[in-house]
Amino acid sequence: MEGANAEKTEEKTEGQCEVESLITDDKFYTDAKDYWDSVNPTIDGMLGGYAKISPTDINGSRAFMRPFLKIGGGKTESRRALDCGAGIGRITKRLLLPMFQSVDMVELSQKFCDAAREFIGPDSSRVDRIVCSGLQDFTPEPGRYDVIWCQWVLSHLRDDDLVAFLQRCRLGLAKDGVIVAKENVCQGESIVFDELDSSFVRPRQHMEKVFTRSGLSMVKCERQRGLPKDIFCVYMFALK
């Protein structure tokens, strides 16, 4: 599911609606799965036709994360990372494997899971686990991960499920570990709902309230630079 919402523009508000009426509806999750099962297992498919942004995205993510790692002067080890909503493994291949000894992936669509090792290539031998699961049903192994990376996927969780997932992620961190959330953020105070892929885009202040509810502290926040002006702003949040 990696790349969810990358193609959405700030002007796309037709799907904005009464979010509370959807939060209790299990159709929210089945519609998302149906959408991603229909997407081609390619970089362009993962990024909604915006494959050209991938190098900028990866470079921004690397610069954001590196200072936390011991190789960048921080305290966090580089033993194992978890790629959440991993799709076919774009982030695993281009961001995480070059910086970590091993990576686990969790992804909703079996089609993407099946395509991942071929896409990643020879370094897929360092991908230990590929778990087919929605994040609302996934529990990281306690203490296993130095970094848990969540990008363009938290929009597919209802608030209560997102809080619960982040709480489980907190327990999944090794000593000095960090959770990174990289997500689209909308302006104003209203959540934007997209019926096409059944996802929310939340205002930044709403995201921060969710992090607080999860018992996590935001230790760094940065906007991704260099993306097209016609898409939502993208922010990176480091959480502990």
CORGI-V213170 format. One record per backbone hydrogen bond with DSSP energy under -0.5 kcal/mol. CO is the residue of the C=O (numbers start at 0). NH is the residue of the N-H. E is the energy in kcal/mol with one decimal. If there is no record, write none. Layout:
co = (CO;CO)
nh = (NH;NH)
e = (E;E)
//
This chain:
co = (0;2;4;7;8;10;12;16;17;18;18;19;21;23;24;25;25;26;27;28;29;30;31;32;33;34;35;39;41;42;43;44;46;49;50;52;53;54;55;56;57;58;59;60;61;62;64;64;65;67;67;68;68;69;75;77;78;79;79;80;81;81;82;82;83;85;85;88;89;90;90;91;95;95;101;102;102;103;104;105;105;106;107;108;109;110;111;112;112;114;115;116;119;120;121;122;123;125;125;128;129;130;130;133;134;140;144;145;146;146;147;147;148;148;149;150;151;152;153;154;157;158;159;160;161;162;163;164;165;166;167;168;169;170;171;173;177;178;178;179;179;180;180;181;182;183;184;185;191;192;193;193;198;200;201;202;203;204;205;206;207;208;209;210;211;216;216;219;221;227;232;233;234;235;236;236;237;237;238)
nh = (3;5;7;231;11;12;15;18;20;21;22;23;24;25;27;28;29;30;31;32;33;34;35;36;37;37;38;41;45;46;48;47;49;52;53;56;57;58;59;60;61;62;63;64;65;66;67;68;68;74;75;71;73;72;69;100;101;145;146;103;83;148;85;105;150;88;89;92;93;94;95;96;98;99;80;127;128;82;130;84;85;132;109;112;113;114;115;115;116;118;119;120;122;123;124;125;126;102;127;104;131;106;132;136;137;143;173;177;81;148;149;179;83;150;181;2;3;155;156;199;161;162;163;164;165;166;167;168;169;170;171;172;172;142;144;176;147;180;238;149;181;182;236;151;234;201;232;203;200;194;197;198;193;191;185;206;207;208;209;210;211;212;213;215;214;218;239;237;235;230;184;223;182;221;180;238;218;219;178)
e = (-1.3;-2.1;-1.5;-1.9;-1.4;-1.8;-1.8;-1.3;-0.9;-1.7;-1.6;-0.7;-2.0;-0.6;-1.8;-1.2;-1.6;-2.7;-1.0;-2.1;-2.4;-2.2;-2.5;-2.3;-0.7;-1.2;-1.1;-2.2;-2.7;-2.2;-3.1;-1.1;-1.3;-2.0;-1.8;-2.6;-2.9;-2.5;-2.2;-2.3;-2.6;-2.2;-1.8;-2.5;-2.6;-0.6;-2.1;-0.7;-1.3;-0.7;-2.8;-1.6;-3.4;-1.5;-2.7;-1.9;-1.6;-2.8;-1.1;-2.5;-0.7;-3.2;-0.6;-2.3;-1.0;-2.1;-0.5;-3.0;-2.4;-2.3;-2.3;-3.0;-1.6;-2.0;-1.8;-1.4;-0.5;-2.7;-3.1;-1.7;-1.9;-1.3;-0.5;-2.0;-2.6;-1.2;-1.1;-0.6;-0.6;-2.0;-2.9;-2.2;-0.6;-2.5;-1.4;-2.2;-1.7;-1.9;-0.9;-3.1;-0.5;-2.7;-0.9;-1.7;-1.0;-1.7;-3.2;-2.1;-2.2;-0.6;-0.5;-2.8;-3.1;-0.5;-3.0;-0.6;-1.1;-2.1;-1.6;-2.6;-2.8;-2.7;-2.1;-2.5;-2.6;-2.1;-1.9;-2.4;-2.2;-1.3;-1.1;-0.6;-1.0;-2.1;-2.8;-2.2;-1.9;-0.5;-3.2;-3.1;-0.5;-0.5;-2.8;-2.5;-2.4;-0.5;-0.8;-0.6;-2.6;-0.6;-1.0;-1.5;-2.7;-2.6;-1.3;-2.1;-2.4;-1.6;-2.0;-2.2;-2.0;-2.5;-1.5;-2.1;-1.7;-0.7;-2.2;-2.9;-3.2;-1.1;-2.8;-3.1;-2.0;-2.2;-2.5;-0.5;-2.5;-1.1;-2.7)
//
